[in-house]
């Protein structure tokens, strides 16, 4: 592109950013909160920032952010408030005295929490007249603002519509519905899948390491194996939704339970803590005792559900 064309393209991009820009307050400047604030600033928004330790705002102020002296100042500065704090106890403490000052504001809470905590804060802030959105960030701080990041949202649909363009700066936005707990439960569910994957990998690597494999030597074996096993998820999803774990069984639970028991026993004998695998063994035994040994292992979900 010639220089003149590049200048026109940049001017057009800046004009679009200015049209979409908002005044947004970010409360909480840990690694994630800082990444969110940087992304909003880079997208052309006016950012007001507050953190209990004010020194964390210095770099953002140097980038053009406004520093709020108090939480009340941060709330007063913007119609859209983004919370990114350690936990819901910190959210409750930080917003303890907001009262009706938060009326009419859009509150986007990107703090990881439990469904009961979400309902409590949504009810309290809604009682003051705020529009509440809960969110779950499925990314690490360096991923914010890239196509690899996505954020789950649930709660007030009008609030999502109002702030949606700005929230899109963080990554892909997925609005799940009006119930504010939907994002929190989905966040925890996705993290559960991640920790299960990582836990399985770590246990496998420890087990392989007990007979001399380094993690790098073992990786070419475990990586394609996990990728191949991921292709079973659509079939498992169909079995789970239908409740039919007995159709076209490829590898029944009776057979798989032998392997699970052997993993636990071998781990103990080789000095590896089998704690990661023991709950799976317990669920398999429960399912077998109920007479479902000929079913696919997808039926373990029924034991998890208490059936």
C-alpha positions, 0 to 999 in steps of 0.5 A: 500500500502506498504511503497516502493509502496507509495514512487514509486507512489509519485515519479511518481506523482511528475514526471508527475507534473514536465512534465506538469509544466509551468512558470505562472504569476498570477496578482491579489491576492485577495481571488480568485487570491490567491487560484488560485496561491496556486493551481498552486504552489501545482500542481508543477508550477513555479508561479510568483505573483504580486499584487498592495498591495505587502504584499498579496504576502508574504504567496505565496512567503513562499510557493515558488512563485516568487514575481514580483516587477512590472506588467512588471516583471510579464509579462516578467517572464512567457508565461502564464499570469492569471489575477484575478482582481476586475473588468475590470477597474482594468484590464485596469489600470493594463495593461495600459502600456503593449504594445508589451511586451505582444506579444506571451503571453497567457493571461487568464483573469478570471475577471468578466465582461460584454461582451463589456468589454471583446471585448475591452480588447480582441481586445487591447491585440490581437492587441499587439500580445497576445493570449487571453482567457476569463474565468468565475470562477464558484466556491468560493475560497475554492472550487478551486482545488476541483471536485466541481469547474468549470471554463468557457473559451472562446477565442483563442483555441490554447491558451486554448490548450497550457495552458489547463493542468495547468488550469485543476488544478483549477477544471473542464474546459469548453471551449465554443468556439472562441468568447471571450464573450461566457465565460463572458455571460455564467458566468453572466447567471449562476450567474443570476440563482444563485441570482434568487434562493437565492433571491427567498429563502430569500424572501420566508424565510422572508415571512415565518418568518413574521408569526413566522417561523425561517429559520431553521424551514422553511428549511425542507419545502423549500429545498425539494420543490426547489429540486422538482421544479428543475426537471422541467428544462429539460421540460422548456428547450425543450419548450424554444428551440422549442418556443412552450409553449402551449403543454401539459400545466401542470400549466398555466400562468393565474393560476400562475399569481394569486399566483404571485399577491397574493405573492406580496400583502401578502408580502406588508401586512406582512411588507415584501418588495416584490421587488424580486417578482414585476418584475415577476408579471410585466412580467406575466401581460405583457404575459397575456395582449398578450393573452398567459394566457393558456401557461406554465410559461416558456413563460415568457422568451418571455416577457424577450426577448421583445416579 
